[in-house]
Structures are given as C-alpha cells and as structure tokens.
C-alpha cells in the first residue's frame, strides 16, 4: 500500500518544526502517470482523454503527453472504434513477475489443482492490492459445468467474500485505516454489518455465503496465513453444489480449509496460525 509521505521542514535558526504539504521529493511527471493508472484501475471503466483530465484536475495537454507515453509502453490502450482509454494487462503481468507473488502462485497451484480435482470445484487465489481483492490465479474444476473467476478481476474489499476475509486478517493499523476510509462510503447500517462480519470472520477463520452475483452459488473463502498470522492471500471457491445433501457444502469448505493450510505451510506459516474453527 503506497502512501505519499509528507516531509517536515527542518528546524532552522531556532524556528519551530512544522509539517509541509509538499512531498519530500517532487516528480511531477511520474505523479501524473501514476494518477492516470490508479484512476483507470480503480474506476474500472474506459474514459476519454477529456474525462481523465477532468477527473484528475489536469489540463488536456498534460494528460495527452502522459497517455501517449503510457500507450507507447503498453500500459494503456484505446478501443478500436473510439478514443476511450483502458488499462492493458501489463500491470497485472508485472505484479505476477514480482518474486514473492510468483513464489506464492508456484506453491499454490499444485494444491489448487488437487483441490479442484477432488472436490469437482473451481478455485481461485486472491490477494490485497490497494484496498481491492484481486484474483491472481485460477484453476478450473474437472466437470463439464462450472463457475470460475477470471484472473485480474478486482473488487473493493467490502464487496466480496474474498475481500472481507483478507480484511479480517490485516494488521490492525491497516484494518483501522481501511475502515476509516470505507466508513465514508457506506450507510451506518451497512458499516455496522460490515464491522460485525469482519469480527465474525476473524473468529471463525472462513466465510461462506450465497453469491450476490449468481443465484445458486455459495461463495467460500479461507485465509492463507504467513508466519506472523496475517493473510498473505485467500483461497476462494464459487461453489456449485450438484449434490443436494445438507453436508455437501461443508465437505467442500473442509477441503478448502485443508488446501489453504497446505499452502500456508508451504510458505512457512506455523501450525498455530492455521487452525480453523470446526466448519460443521
């Protein structure tokens, strides 16, 4: 999670130390380029140059130069029939090339494939990226009918089961910061429900609820823990239950918990950080 750290004026000639409103080191061009990428990533829609400039409070000439550079380097692209910009997959590919992410995916995929084969369900691996839950890997189930979530998909943490599980196992200072930010966007009733859910998820160490996107699907997520007891990722399933027995979903959840524990162990978590509550 990137933050612009505000510098403090160095005390000179006995004057008192005051906070500056400017960054310690200015890089205007980089700042504008990153602002464009962040806007397109978080908004999730395609925008014209004019719309981007208006949103960022910049002149069109400034945005034109930045967009031309980003387009040339393959970070953004325009649609074939209009002048609206969107992100390419290059940022996603760069994130995957980052060694810790690459190692997590390499360790998780064999376990995910085994889970999918044994449970007849697809599954996906989700990480926290700037207050969004982003899918970085996915494995299909072996059946001829299934549900999957496309890698690269991202949702605000509070909007998905995966995101809420990630939030529930954030370090306390980061969770507090996220909750302060999200509180401004939700009604009091919605925020109270979210806070209660986060506490419940942290206690039971999983979440399972009907999908808000597709009827008949149970969304399940369990944390993949690091050695400090925080969630480095979550393992999630859009569970399609063909077996109507009451315990069918619980069996899938138990298998998902076992898979998450195996991945946690592979990345170095201790057994005590992976203990799951009884899901039955």
LINRAGI-V311328 format. One record per pair of residues at least 4 apart in sequence whose ideal C-beta (glycine too) atoms are under 7 Angstrom apart, sorted by sequence separation. I is the first residue (numbers start at 1). J is the second residue. D is the distance in whole Angstrom. If there is no record, write none. Layout:
I|J|D  I|J|D
This chain:
11|15|6  22|26|7  27|31|6  28|32|6  29|33|6  30|34|6  31|35|6  32|36|7  33|37|7  34|38|6  35|39|6  36|40|6  37|41|6  38|42|6  39|43|6  47|51|4  49|53|6  50|54|6  51|55|6  52|56|6  58|62|5  60|64|6  61|65|7  62|66|7  63|67|6  64|68|6  65|69|7  66|70|6  67|71|6  68|72|6  69|73|6  87|91|6  89|93|6  90|94|6  91|95|6  92|96|7  93|97|7  98|102|7  99|103|6  100|104|6  101|105|6  102|106|6  103|107|6  104|108|6  105|109|6  108|112|6  109|113|6  110|114|7  111|115|6  112|116|6  113|117|6  114|118|6  115|119|6  149|153|5  155|159|5  159|163|6  160|164|7  161|165|7  162|166|6  163|167|6  164|168|6  165|169|7  166|170|7  170|174|5  171|175|7  172|176|6  173|177|6  174|178|6  175|179|6  176|180|6  177|181|7  178|182|6  179|183|6  182|186|6  186|190|4  187|191|7  188|192|6  189|193|7  190|194|6  191|195|6  192|196|6  193|197|6  194|198|6  195|199|7  196|200|6  197|201|6  198|202|6  199|203|7  200|204|6  225|229|6  226|230|5  247|251|6  248|252|7  249|253|6  250|254|6  251|255|6  252|256|6  253|257|6  254|258|7  255|259|6  256|260|6  257|261|6  258|262|7  259|263|7  260|264|6  261|265|6  262|266|7  263|267|7  265|269|6  269|273|5  47|52|5  53|58|5  58|63|5  70|75|4  71|76|5  78|83|6  79|84|5  96|101|6  97|102|6  116|121|6  128|133|7  129|134|4  141|146|4  155|160|5  158|163|6  170|175|4  186|191|4  225|230|7  243|248|4  264|269|4  269|274|6  11|17|5  53|59|6  70|76|5  71|77|6  78|84|7  95|101|6  96|102|6  116|122|6  140|146|6  157|163|4  158|164|7  201|207|5  211|217|4  225|231|6  226|232|5  53|60|5  78|85|6  116|123|6  126|133|5  127|134|6  156|163|7  157|164|7  211|218|7  224|231|6  225|232|7  241|248|5  9|17|6  115|123|6  126|134|7  140|148|6  155|163|6  167|175|6  170|178|7  183|191|5  186|194|7  210|218|6  211|219|5  223|231|4  224|232|6  241|249|6  8|17|6  9|18|5  67|76|6  76|85|5  77|86|6  96|105|7  126|135|5  127|136|6  157|166|6  224|233|5  50|60|6  53|63|4  76|86|7  138|148|6  157|167|5  208|218|6  209|219|6  224|234|6  239|249|6  264|274|5  8|19|6  9|20|6  49|60|6  52|63|5  76|87|6  77|88|5  112|123|5  124|135|5  125|136|5  138|149|6  167|178|6  223|234|5  224|235|6  8|20|6  75|87|7  76|88|6  125|137|4  208|220|5  222|234|6  6|19|6  7|20|5  39|52|7  75|88|6  112|125|7  124|137|7  138|151|5  221|234|5  222|235|6  239|252|5  261|274|5  6|20|6  49|63|6  74|88|6  124|138|4  135|149|5  137|151|6  207|221|5  6|21|7  7|22|7  49|64|6  75|90|5  135|150|7  136|151|6  206|221|7  221|236|4  237|252|7  7|23|7  36|52|6  39|55|6  74|90|5  75|91|7  122|138|7  123|139|6  135|151|5  206|222|5  220|236|7  7|24|4  39|56|6  108|125|5  122|139|6  135|152|6  205|222|7  219|236|7  220|237|5  49|67|6  67|85|6  122|140|5  135|153|5  205|223|7  4|23|6  5|24|7  122|141|4  219|238|6  220|239|5  237|256|6  257|276|5  105|125|7  121|141|5  134|154|4  35|56|5  120|141|5  133|154|7  157|178|7  217|238|5  218|239|4  235|256|6  120|142|6  132|154|4  133|155|5  217|239|6  257|279|7  116|139|5  120|143|5  132|155|6  217|240|6  218|241|7  116|140|7  122|146|5  132|156|6  133|157|6  158|182|6  235|259|6  116|141|5  117|142|6  122|147|6  124|149|5  129|154|7  131|156|7  132|157|7  235|260|5  254|279|6  32|58|7  113|139|5  116|142|7  122|148|4  131|157|6  253|279|5  112|139|4  133|160|5  211|238|6  109|137|6  235|263|7  108|137|6  133|162|5  250|279|6  32|62|6  36|66|6  109|139|7  133|163|4  168|198|5  250|280|5  36|67|7  105|136|6  167|198|6  218|249|6  105|137|5  220|252|7  33|66|5  46|79|6  52|85|7  133|166|6  164|197|6  168|201|4  169|202|7  220|253|5  32|66|5  36|70|6  49|83|7  164|198|6  168|202|4  222|256|5  48|83|6  101|136|7  222|257|5  232|267|7  33|69|7  40|76|7  48|84|5  126|162|4  158|194|6  165|201|6  220|256|6  224|260|5  33|70|6  47|84|6  164|201|6  223|260|7  37|75|6  46|84|4  47|85|6  128|166|5  222|260|4  46|85|6  224|263|5  225|264|5  46|86|4  96|136|7  126|166|7  224|264|5  226|267|7  227|268|5  165|207|5  227|269|5  164|207|6  226|269|6  227|270|6  225|269|5  229|273|4  40|85|7  208|253|6  40|86|6  41|87|6  161|207|5  40|87|5  131|178|6  206|253|7  161|209|6  225|273|4  225|274|6  206|257|7  37|91|7  169|223|5  165|221|4  165|222|7  161|219|4  165|223|6  162|221|5  171|230|6  92|152|5  161|221|5  170|230|7  169|230|5  169|231|3  89|152|6  166|231|6  165|231|7  147|214|7  166|234|6  165|234|5  147|217|6  206|276|7  205|276|5  162|234|5  205|277|6  204|277|5  206|279|7  162|236|5  161|236|7  149|238|6  147|238|4  147|240|5  146|240|6  127|233|5  126|233|6  125|233|6  126|234|5  125|235|6  126|236|6  123|235|6  124|236|5  123|236|7  123|237|5  121|237|5  122|238|7  121|239|6  121|240|7  104|232|7  1|130|6  104|233|6  121|252|6  119|252|5  119|255|5  118|255|6  115|255|6  115|256|7  115|259|4  112|259|7  111|259|5  111|262|5  111|263|5  108|263|5  107|263|6  107|266|4  107|267|6  104|267|7  1|174|7
